[in-house]
Amino acid sequence: MVRPVVAGEASPSNGGTALSPVRRERIPESIVAQIQQRLERGEIKPGDQLPSERVLAEQLQVSRPSVREALRSLELLGVTESRPGGGTFMRVASPDALLRPLAALTRAHDIEDILEVRALLEPALAELAARRANDDDIAALRTILVEQEQKVARRESFVEEDTRFHYLVAQAAKNELVLRMLGVIMDVLRASREEWLQSPERARASLEGHRVLLAAIELHDGEAARAASADHVHHVGEGVMTLIGSEPKRSRR
């Protein structure tokens, strides 16, 4: 059974859940921040129903459009959910819900920004994978590498195997949140990576990069894995930028 959060409601543990007036600048952001803070402090709990838009506007001393915008932001962040005819409820945000805004934000940026984020994430994940990978992780990486080798030998597209290899490396790092973040980035980069991998020469270079990385993970050598991943991601990133004819930012002065 859900508990509505009402103005003036108090309890010994939280001293009241009525929200406070906010300053006029950046009003929707202030509302979002206040609700998130109260959720973190346990003053509002998953399953609680928020007051109506009208009541929230009165509590916060702001306009209803500002409240409406804040509620939309909270729903996009996965903090709340709207139930038809039932109002707005607090929810336990799943990783997928939290990553939806990240996916939208990533797609709005240019490809070089996305490649730079990948270059920051993947070497660190590779180092963690080398230190944390178990026998099952390594066996899965060996299997997907063999499948990639077979596709390359037949000159077939292997973007699925390529993506799977990187996913398995991230999975071996045992960090679910970063794994999902990398998944968003790889999904956005999929078309450019697929075009890049069509060349037999580039396909063989990618395969060799995977072999070097796997060898480091098999040895549980974190530094070597980080270096191998950084070199591989840099090589692919530079190639993709050349392929799309984009000038690197460092040259734009």
N, C-alpha and C positions, 0 to 999 in steps of 0.2 A: 504494500500500500504506500502510495507516495504522500509526502508531506508538503503542503503548499508553503512557500516562504512568504510570509505576510509582513506588512509594515508593523513595526513595534513588537514582533514576536521575540521573546527572550527565553533563554535557558541558562541554568547555572554554568554550563560549560562555555557558552560563547557570548553571553552578555547581550544578545540581540542580533537579529539578522537584517534589520531594516538598513537599507543602503543610505549613504550620505550624499548630500548635494555635491556637485562637481563644478569645477571652474569652467568658464565658457569656451576657452580655447581647446581645440581637439576633443570635443565633447564625446563623440562615439568611442574614441580610443580610451578615454578616461573611464567610461562606463565598463568597457571590456576589461580593463586592468583591474577595476574594483571588484568585479564579479569573480575574476580569476583568483585574486588575492584571497577573497573570502572562501573560495573553494579550497585553496591550498591550506588555509588555516582550519578547515573543517567546519566553518560557520554555515556553509551551504554544502550539502552532500549529494552525491550521485543519486538520482531518483527524485530529488526535491523539485517541486514545481515553482517556477519564478512567478512573481506577481504579474498581473496583466500589463500590457503596454501603458495603459492609462495610469495605473497605480505606480509603476516604475517612474514614469515621467513626473508624477507628483512627488515621490520620494526624493528623486534626484534633482528636482527643480529645473528640468530641461524640457525641450519640446519632444513631442511624440515621434517626429521624424528622426531625431537623434537617437532615441531609444530603439526605433525600428532598425536603423543602420547598425547599431551595436549588436542587436540580437542576430542580425544576418551574419555579422562577422563571427560571433560566437558559434553559430551553427556551422559555418565554413571551417572553423578550427576544430570542429568535433567536440566542443565543450558542451553544447546543448543540442536538443532535438525538438522539432515542432511536431505535435500530434494534432491532426485535423480535429477541430472542435474541442481539443483538450488543453491547449496552451503550450507553453515552452517548459521543457524539463531538462535538468542537469543530467549529463551522461558520463560514463567512464569512456574517455577518448581512446579509441583503438589506434595502433600505429598507422593503419591505412587512412583513418580519418585525419590524423595529424599531417599525413604526407600529401593529401589532396591539394592544399594550398601551395606546398612546395612544388608539386608537379606543374601547377598553373604558373607559378613564378618562374620556374626553370624554362618553360616554353616561351616565356616573354623575353628572355635574354638572348643575346647573340651567341653564336656557336663557340666563339673563342672563350667567352666567360665560362661556358659549360665545360669546355675542355680543361680549363684551368682548375675548376673545382674537382674534376675527375683526377687531375694530376696531383692534387693535394690529398685526396681520399685514398686512392688505390695503393700507393706505396706503403702507407701506414697500415692498411688492411693486410697487405702481403706480409709485412713484418709480423703482425699479430698472428696471421695464419701459420707462418713458419714456427712460431713458438707454441701455438695451441693445437695445431692439426693432429688428429688421431689417425689410426690406421684406416678407418673407414673413409675419412676425408681424403687421404692420399690415394686410396684405391679409386674413389670416384673421379679424382682429377686425372689419374692415369687412364681410366676408361674413356673419358671425354676427349683426352688428347689423342688416343688411338682413333676415335671416330673422326676427329678433325683431320688427322693425317690421311685417312682413307678418302675423305671428301676432297682434300687438296690434291691427292694423287689422281683422282678422277676429274679434277677441274670443275667440281661442283660447288655451289654456294655453301659456305659453312658458317654463315653468320649466327645461326642458332647454336652451333657447337662453340663458337667463339664467345658468344654471350654467356653460355652455360659455364664455360671454363672460368670466366671472371666472377660469375655468381658463386661458383663453388669455392673459389679462393676466399671471397668475402664471407661465405658461410663458415669456412674453417676458422675465421677470425673470432667467431662466437660473439658477435655483436649485432643483435637483431636490428637495432635502429639504423646503424650505418649501412647494414646490408640492404635495407629498404630504400635508404637514400640513394645508394649506388644504383639500385634498380630503376629509380626514377630517371637518373642521369643517363643510364644505358638505353633506356626506352626512347628518350628524346634524341639521342645520338644515333639511333639504329639506322636510319636511312643513309646518313653520311658514312657510317662505318661499313654498311653493306656495299656502297659504291666503291669505297676505298679497297675493300677486300676482293673486288672482282679481278684485279690484276694478278696473274700467277706469281709474279715476282714478289708483290706485296703480301700475297697469301703465304708464301714460303717464309717471308721475313716474320710475319705474325706468328706462324707456327714455331719458328725457332725461338722467338721471344717467350712463348709459352713453355717450351722445353727448358729453357734456362731458369725460368721462374719455378717450375715444378721441381727441378733438381735442387734448388735452394730450400724449398719447402720440405722435400724428402730428408734433407740433412738437418732440418730444424735450425737453419742459419738465418736469423732474422735480418741481419744487416745485408746479406747477399740477396735475400728476397726483396727487401726494400729497393735495393739498387737495380735489380732486374726489372721490377715493376716500373720504377721511375723511367728507366731507359725505354722500355716497351711503350708505355703510355706517351712519353715524349715523342717517340718516333711516329706513332700513329697520329698523334695530335698535329704534329708538323705536316704530315702527309695530307691529312684532311684539310688543313688550312690552305695548303698549296692547291689541292684538288678543287676547292670552291673559289680559288682566286682571291682570297682575303689577305690583306696585309696585316701582319702581327701588330698589336698595339704598341709594342716597344719601338716600332719603327715610325709611329705616328707622332712626331714631335714638331 
